[in-house]
Amino acid sequence: MGSIRPQYVKRIAISLVESNPETFNEDFNHNKKIISAAIVGSSKKNTNLISGYVTRFIIKKRTRTQKEMEFTGQV
């Protein structure tokens, strides 16, 4: 079973990724350091929730583009 994340976590994570797409990657600890520097005063739990969703969002985005390339035949 997957966990259901609050809407504020998704909103913050997506806005951070869209504003700086080159700074985030698929490494949770790297994303956590960036988010803790970007969001000052956030609790450890919220930082972990947001960085976890950022990591998952990046992975989903990468696999989605790979599947689209395979479907259209552009490899």
Backbone as a chain_set.jsonl record, in Angstrom:
{"seq": "MGSIRPQYVKRIAISLVESNPETFNEDFNHNKKIISAAIVGSSKKNTNLISGYVTRFIIKKRTRTQKEMEFTGQV", "coords": {"N": [[0.839, -1.176, 0.0], [0.48, 2.197, -0.789], [1.542, 5.378, 0.485], [-0.522, 8.118, 1.358], [-0.075, 11.357, 0.508], [-0.16, 14.639, 1.927], [-1.782, 17.493, 0.403], [-0.363, 19.915, 0.505], [2.289, 19.106, 0.613], [2.702, 17.967, -1.907], [2.213, 20.203, -3.531], [4.233, 22.048, -2.773], [6.524, 20.537, -3.392], [6.307, 20.075, -6.191], [6.323, 22.696, -7.142], [8.909, 23.491, -6.386], [10.481, 21.737, -7.924], [9.744, 22.464, -10.521], [10.63, 25.092, -10.604], [13.432, 24.904, -10.259], [14.663, 22.712, -12.069], [17.111, 21.444, -12.666], [18.544, 21.141, -10.329], [17.615, 19.123, -8.668], [17.695, 15.553, -8.167], [17.617, 11.935, -8.391], [18.375, 11.115, -5.886], [17.673, 10.787, -2.541], [18.906, 11.888, -0.199], [20.472, 13.956, -1.252], [18.456, 15.623, -2.31], [17.157, 16.233, 0.06], [19.016, 17.844, 1.422], [19.07, 20.101, -0.248], [16.418, 20.979, -0.067], [16.159, 21.502, 2.68], [17.805, 23.697, 2.854], [16.469, 25.456, 1.204], [13.915, 25.804, 2.294], [13.474, 27.394, 5.063], [13.158, 26.855, 8.507], [11.49, 24.702, 8.46], [10.105, 21.648, 9.7], [11.733, 18.542, 10.579], [10.282, 16.324, 9.806], [8.517, 17.357, 7.842], [10.382, 18.223, 5.961], [11.504, 15.765, 5.208], [9.215, 14.527, 4.132], [8.642, 16.18, 1.927], [11.045, 16.025, 0.439], [11.067, 13.305, -0.108], [8.808, 13.088, -1.757], [9.64, 14.704, -3.871], [11.784, 13.184, -4.854], [10.407, 10.889, -5.677], [8.733, 12.032, -7.584], [10.568, 12.924, -9.525], [11.571, 10.454, -10.416], [9.219, 9.301, -11.462], [8.705, 11.12, -13.501], [10.921, 10.752, -15.17], [10.59, 8.041, -16.01], [8.154, 8.274, -17.295], [8.775, 9.896, -19.518], [10.542, 8.188, -20.837], [8.827, 6.058, -21.542], [7.101, 7.421, -23.26], [8.853, 8.035, -25.325], [9.465, 5.46, -26.255], [6.968, 4.68, -27.147], [6.39, 6.472, -29.216], [8.441, 5.861, -30.884], [10.842, 7.168, -30.946], [13.918, 6.826, -30.164]], "CA": [[0.0, 0.0, 0.0], [1.219, 3.445, -0.849], [1.126, 6.38, 1.461], [-1.218, 9.266, 0.804], [0.615, 12.553, 0.961], [-1.0, 15.842, 1.968], [-1.73, 18.331, -0.793], [0.676, 20.937, 0.626], [3.571, 18.474, 0.297], [2.771, 17.852, -3.361], [2.262, 21.544, -4.113], [5.568, 22.602, -2.53], [7.513, 19.738, -4.114], [6.195, 20.313, -7.627], [6.762, 24.063, -7.437], [10.368, 23.525, -6.284], [11.071, 21.033, -9.066], [9.523, 23.24, -11.736], [11.434, 26.32, -10.582], [14.849, 24.534, -10.42], [14.668, 21.295, -12.45], [18.448, 20.867, -12.769], [19.186, 20.964, -9.025], [17.14, 17.905, -8.013], [17.945, 14.296, -8.861], [16.944, 10.772, -7.817], [18.981, 10.796, -4.595], [16.877, 11.356, -1.464], [19.728, 12.708, 0.694], [20.826, 15.176, -1.981], [17.251, 16.455, -2.354], [16.874, 16.688, 1.423], [19.917, 18.962, 1.717], [18.626, 21.255, -1.025], [15.133, 21.44, 0.465], [16.362, 22.087, 4.005], [18.387, 25.026, 2.646], [15.493, 26.314, 0.523], [12.786, 26.068, 3.177], [14.02, 27.646, 6.39], [12.185, 26.738, 9.578], [10.648, 23.528, 8.275], [10.439, 20.561, 10.614], [12.429, 17.418, 9.965], [9.27, 15.468, 9.188], [8.055, 17.979, 6.607], [11.496, 18.186, 5.01], [11.592, 14.4, 4.691], [8.05, 14.273, 3.286], [8.784, 16.922, 0.676], [12.151, 15.473, -0.342], [10.625, 11.998, -0.59], [7.91, 13.274, -2.891], [10.46, 15.222, -4.969], [12.498, 12.038, -5.402], [9.437, 10.049, -6.38], [8.258, 12.803, -8.726], [11.635, 12.892, -10.525], [11.609, 9.1, -10.967], [8.035, 9.138, -12.3], [8.873, 11.977, -14.671], [11.895, 10.102, -16.048], [10.004, 6.85, -16.613], [7.095, 8.713, -18.203], [9.378, 10.347, -20.77], [11.08, 7.009, -21.514], [7.721, 5.338, -22.146], [6.621, 8.207, -24.39], [9.817, 7.857, -26.415], [9.293, 4.116, -26.789], [5.681, 4.617, -27.829], [6.462, 7.236, -30.457], [9.514, 5.304, -31.693], [12.01, 8.046, -30.923], [14.851, 6.319, -29.151]], "C": [[0.885, 1.241, 0.0], [0.722, 4.416, 0.203], [0.457, 7.54, 0.742], [-0.578, 10.512, 1.387], [-0.344, 13.734, 0.977], [-0.775, 16.718, 0.733], [-0.627, 19.385, -0.697], [2.053, 20.375, 0.31], [3.742, 18.399, -1.213], [2.942, 19.22, -4.007], [3.655, 22.15, -3.965], [6.613, 21.864, -3.36], [7.481, 20.029, -5.609], [6.654, 21.72, -7.975], [8.282, 24.192, -7.337], [11.035, 22.864, -7.487], [10.898, 21.834, -10.349], [10.352, 24.517, -11.755], [12.929, 26.034, -10.762], [14.944, 23.064, -10.83], [16.053, 20.654, -12.465], [19.093, 20.603, -11.416], [18.778, 19.664, -8.335], [17.48, 16.685, -8.854], [17.241, 13.167, -8.118], [17.498, 10.338, -6.47], [18.237, 11.532, -3.484], [17.701, 12.304, -0.596], [20.165, 14.011, 0.033], [19.639, 16.14, -2.011], [16.913, 17.023, -0.978], [17.755, 17.871, 1.811], [19.476, 20.231, 0.999], [17.347, 21.837, -0.429], [15.299, 22.063, 1.841], [17.002, 23.468, 3.903], [17.361, 25.983, 2.039], [14.347, 26.709, 1.44], [13.327, 26.19, 4.6], [12.892, 27.536, 7.419], [11.246, 25.553, 9.438], [11.075, 22.431, 9.249], [11.11, 19.427, 9.849], [11.439, 16.515, 9.237], [8.797, 16.054, 7.863], [9.152, 17.993, 5.548], [11.626, 16.806, 4.386], [10.414, 14.068, 3.779], [8.211, 14.941, 1.924], [9.908, 16.339, -0.173], [11.829, 14.073, -0.858], [9.712, 12.115, -1.793], [8.666, 13.834, -4.09], [11.194, 14.073, -5.651], [11.576, 11.157, -6.221], [8.932, 10.735, -7.647], [9.288, 12.797, -9.86], [11.694, 11.524, -11.197], [10.412, 8.873, -11.891], [8.154, 9.929, -13.593], [9.826, 11.336, -15.678], [11.297, 8.889, -16.745], [8.888, 7.217, -17.593], [7.668, 9.153, -19.544], [9.99, 9.181, -21.538], [9.975, 6.223, -22.206], [7.153, 6.092, -23.341], [7.552, 8.07, -25.581], [9.682, 6.485, -27.065], [8.005, 4.019, -27.594], [5.723, 5.333, -29.172], [7.563, 6.712, -31.384], [10.746, 6.162, -31.756], [12.946, 7.591, -29.817], [16.168, 7.012, -29.227]], "O": [[1.897, 1.311, 0.698], [-0.38, 4.279, 0.735], [0.846, 7.893, -0.371], [-0.543, 10.698, 2.603], [-1.239, 13.822, 0.136], [0.285, 16.68, 0.109], [-0.012, 19.719, -1.71], [2.904, 21.095, -0.211], [4.805, 18.729, -1.739], [3.738, 19.373, -4.934], [4.196, 22.704, -4.921], [7.487, 22.488, -3.962], [8.531, 20.211, -6.224], [7.309, 21.92, -8.999], [8.887, 24.926, -8.119], [12.032, 23.366, -8.007], [11.807, 21.879, -11.178], [10.74, 24.979, -12.829], [13.631, 26.847, -11.362], [15.283, 22.232, -9.988], [16.166, 19.44, -12.295], [20.102, 19.9, -11.355], [19.524, 19.154, -7.499], [17.547, 16.757, -10.081], [16.357, 13.423, -7.299], [17.118, 9.283, -5.964], [18.177, 12.761, -3.485], [17.249, 13.407, -0.286], [20.221, 15.052, 0.688], [19.801, 17.335, -1.767], [16.44, 18.154, -0.864], [17.284, 18.803, 2.463], [19.506, 21.316, 1.579], [17.216, 23.054, -0.304], [14.642, 23.059, 2.144], [16.775, 24.321, 4.761], [17.379, 27.18, 2.326], [13.859, 27.837, 1.367], [13.601, 25.184, 5.254], [11.802, 28.068, 7.213], [10.303, 25.415, 10.217], [12.253, 22.302, 9.58], [11.055, 19.371, 8.621], [11.744, 15.999, 8.162], [8.687, 15.336, 6.87], [8.875, 17.795, 4.366], [11.834, 16.683, 3.179], [10.591, 13.4, 2.761], [7.944, 14.327, 0.89], [9.743, 16.173, -1.381], [12.278, 13.699, -1.941], [9.822, 11.338, -2.741], [8.358, 13.471, -5.226], [11.226, 13.993, -6.879], [11.921, 10.731, -7.323], [8.728, 10.08, -8.669], [8.92, 12.678, -11.028], [11.85, 11.439, -12.415], [10.566, 8.318, -12.979], [7.75, 9.458, -14.656], [9.58, 11.368, -16.884], [11.478, 8.723, -17.951], [8.702, 6.541, -18.605], [7.115, 8.823, -20.594], [9.963, 9.179, -22.769], [10.157, 5.767, -23.334], [6.765, 5.474, -24.332], [7.096, 7.997, -26.722], [9.774, 6.363, -28.286], [7.966, 3.341, -28.621], [5.154, 4.854, -30.153], [7.608, 7.088, -32.555], [11.632, 5.893, -32.568], [12.761, 7.951, -28.654], [17.071, 6.708, -28.447]]}, "num_chains": 1, "name": "protein.A"}
